[in-house]
Amino acid sequence: MSNKPIYVTQPFLPPLEEFLPLLKQVWDSKTLTNCGPFHQRLEAALCEYLGVPYISLFTNATIALVSALQALRVTGEVITTPYTFVATAHSLLWNGIKPVFVDVEPDSLNLDPAQIEAAITPQTTAIMPIHCYGRPCNVAEIQRIADTYNLRVIYDAAHAFGVRHHGQSVLNHGDLSVLSFHATKVFNTFEGGAIICPDAKTKKRIDHLKNFGFVDETVVIAPGINGKMSEFNAALGLLQLEHVDAAIAKRRQLDQLYREKLAAVPGIHCLAHDPDAQTNFSYFPILVRPEHRCSRDAVYDKLKAHGIHPRRYFYPLVSSFPMYRGLPSAHRDHLPVATAAADQVLCLPIYPDLDPAVIDRIVAIMLAD
Ligand SMILES: Cc1ncc(COP(=O)(O)O)c(C=O)c1O
């Protein structure tokens, strides 16, 4: 086996020769951006593939999150999870909104609906949960609370490409969902992202916001941003779409293998899939429980010493970073489940071309003295 380092992920790329003709079309057309033909084709293809009504492509998910909040004119306070990538909370600060952190559920590590109502104040206008590792949130309960208190729901669905719940796309829940097509994601366009929305009117507003607020040559209706996906990225996305099912199938096999092999390691808990969901196997998170022979960080260091580089997603908790830790909701006593998960979690390498022998190596390292 090669001694090349193994990282938590490796971007999926289609064969270069399949991309070159698309690149030539971009060169010939001289249309590089501003919602050109590839951009439009990818939007249509993704609506069909994902089973969603409207989609607007972005340069990345972070700009899409910032724009999603603006599209719905969200202000004041937004209830969110500390157990996420920093971009979720950062998108609130970029809009001058105060994040209110609520703890997560122990099984899914998603925002705990049972704790949302206690965090609602007169300033609350929205809830921003994430489908962590692609596992669907308790969407029914979150919607019930949102309806009761007249709140908006914007899902950070960065991990949830292609995930289905009770037979339909999880991306159709809430008011808006935001996808990431970053290099590390199941479906990548190098960098990229998208907002899924339910109607043509909302899409129009989002499309204006990602183009500086321009409606036409002379009319600007909002302080929009430059969030447009380029033709290069959109062309790549069209090609990636042809390969994504095969890529997810390979991930599924690796996920299954991990579960079989790790069953032999005491104190290692693999996060369960939701039986009502069709998942995308985007991550392979484990919890290194106190019953394991050594701590999470010791496992992390041991694997790294053998050239295997897992990641501690999500450690440290977002709520512990300097721009958030002064908030009353950020106190670790208020977030015991998220705090324990952040101290125990390790995301192991998973990507379509991962050699299954690496899984044997990881298990052997965990079992060795
Ligand atoms: C949960 C979550 N939200 C948002 C983002 C930001 O996505 P992007 O890199 O496309 O801006 C990421 C990861 O990159 C993420 O994991």
The ligand as an ORCA input file, in Angstrom:
! r2SCAN-3c Opt
* xyz 0 1
  C     -22.566     23.173      7.413
  C     -21.824     24.040      6.438
  N     -22.336     25.243      6.117
  C     -21.734     26.052      5.243
  C     -20.557     25.685      4.634
  C     -19.902     26.652      3.714
  O     -19.880     26.197      2.400
  P     -18.975     26.899      1.303
  O     -17.579     26.412      1.521
  O     -19.557     26.398     -0.003
  O     -19.092     28.369      1.457
  C     -19.978     24.418      4.923
  C     -18.744     23.903      4.346
  O     -17.975     24.308      3.613
  C     -20.634     23.591      5.846
  O     -20.117     22.400      6.186
*
